[in-house]
Amino acid sequence: MTPAPGSPVETRDAIVEQDLGNVVHPIVPHKALEQQQLVIVGAKDSTIVDANGREYLDAMAGLWCVNIGYGRTELATVAAEQMQALAYYPHTAMNVPAAGLAERINGLLGGDNHVYFVNSGSEANEAGFKFARQYMKHEHPGEVRYKTISRYFAYHGTTLGTLAAGGMGERKTKFEPLVGNDFVHVAPPYCYRCPFGLTYPSCDVACVKNIETTILGEGPESVAEVLVEPIMSGVGVAVPPDEYLPEVASLCKKYGLLLHVDEVINGFGRTGKMFGHEHWGVTPDIITIAKGISSAYLPIAATVIKNHVFRSFYGDPAANRQVQQVNTYGGHPAAAAVALRNIEILVEEGLAERAADTGRYLLDGLRTLLRHPAVGDVRGKGLLVGVELVKDRAAKAPISAPQAQSLVDFCRENGVIVGRSVAGREYSNTIVLAPPLVLTRSESDRIVEVLDRGIARLGGQLAETA
Ligand SMILES: Cc1ncc(COP(=O)(O)O)c(C=O)c1O
């Protein structure tokens, strides 16, 4: 692929120097960046290209987000046209693309919602916590219902509140102590490593019982909401048993709590349906969306609330019931226009259905890797997939984070970008895949082929150190 015109190929070394001397990069060790010196200058469909002109198949769609694939120049036109008409005005007033986008999202989610726009998945979840708390203040005057119940090993964002809601110890420790007892954690539905040592279905979905025990232990009158990601991505793609989400939804009803579903990764076709929770037929009260909403062409995210929640924020100015939140860029006209066109592309091209189909094909291919003793489990839905690696299949002893990282590095060196789970020191042993939904079958074969070689090599290394 030819790098985009005006790309910095000629000046790659100067860019590296400029970057390393000036930029603070997120999460990645700077020493590793000094070695990799990966400068991305262009991309098309599922392929990214670096400043040396080298191509990689991006099986992570960036950070699980470029759902429609790279290089859709029509979105640049949409953004430019909108910026010429109206580049910005705060969302305390109305604007054309944000109203259209809200209506489109509402329609996709059953037509009984209102949409609050923010700028990132973290902010969407923060807004969700605040909606839940303010709703409880309005609906239960005199009571203090504020806690969020969420799961260990979950990831819900990078702000202090969303970090506290998340359950990834390693991501939190450098910032602790975090907020008080606002976020209470329960065991995740991670069946391959059931936290209760049980096996589905004889487990009787003990992970849901654990949530009820927690609600009762905390006191239901102190809890505002239960927060779940339909398929937990960060832990290495944990698909829950079919009873899980419906039973969690029933618990929320039973105790008068709001069900807050994080669709930041699951949403917009990733799991083979437009939204992850549709697999289990539940109706959440709060839904948080980001990433695939615009396929990351521009930053935008949203917190969707059911109308019964929205009505709590509706009233005469004197009643002071309005949403007590504001952010400068929410409902940004250019981002909204781009997101709206992105959603039209997802629908017109049937990309959720395509993800279901290619996902089945990819999973079939990956299951052939179970012939390697180091592959403990292969799981997923649509194009959200995990391959869990172990030193010993019977004992399920996880490979170490550096071993998993060396496999990620091997894949990159062989032209395929994959990710790995980050669920603390213990469980960073799952290779995760979330490619653009336009992935082809031959690209899917390539992912399997490179992983096959990488896992064979890893198996050799494990045998040497055993
Ligand atoms: C499930 C989930 N929720 C929330 C977030 C936070 O989104 P953002 O990085 O846009 O703040 C992420 C980010 O990866 C995520 O995976």
The ligand as an SDF file (V2000), in Angstrom:
LIG
                    3D

 16 16  0  0  0  0  0  0  0  0999 V2000
  -15.5610   -1.8260   28.1980 C   0  0  0  0  0  0  0  0  0  0  0  0
  -14.9470   -0.4700   28.1960 C   0  0  0  0  0  0  0  0  0  0  0  0
  -15.5650    0.5450   28.8140 N   0  0  0  0  0  0  0  0  0  0  0  0
  -15.0470    1.7810   28.8290 C   0  0  0  0  0  0  0  0  0  0  0  0
  -13.8480    2.0670   28.2240 C   0  0  0  0  0  0  0  0  0  0  0  0
  -13.2740    3.4480   28.2650 C   0  0  0  0  0  0  0  0  0  0  0  0
  -13.3430    4.0430   27.0310 O   0  0  0  0  0  0  0  0  0  0  0  0
  -12.3630    5.2700   26.6610 P   0  0  0  0  0  0  0  0  0  0  0  0
  -10.9910    4.7080   26.5090 O   0  0  0  0  0  0  0  0  0  0  0  0
  -12.9530    5.8050   25.3810 O   0  0  0  0  0  0  0  0  0  0  0  0
  -12.4660    6.2470   27.7600 O   0  0  0  0  0  0  0  0  0  0  0  0
  -13.1690    1.0450   27.5530 C   0  0  0  0  0  0  0  0  0  0  0  0
  -11.8860    1.3180   26.8660 C   0  0  0  0  0  0  0  0  0  0  0  0
  -11.2560    0.4790   26.2860 O   0  0  0  0  0  0  0  0  0  0  0  0
  -13.7140   -0.2460   27.5550 C   0  0  0  0  0  0  0  0  0  0  0  0
  -13.0810   -1.2740   26.9690 O   0  0  0  0  0  0  0  0  0  0  0  0
  1  2  1  0
  2  3  1  0
  2 15  2  0
  3  4  2  0
  4  5  1  0
  5  6  1  0
  5 12  2  0
  6  7  1  0
  7  8  1  0
  8  9  2  0
  8 10  1  0
  8 11  1  0
 12 13  1  0
 12 15  1  0
 13 14  2  0
 15 16  1  0
M  END
$$$$
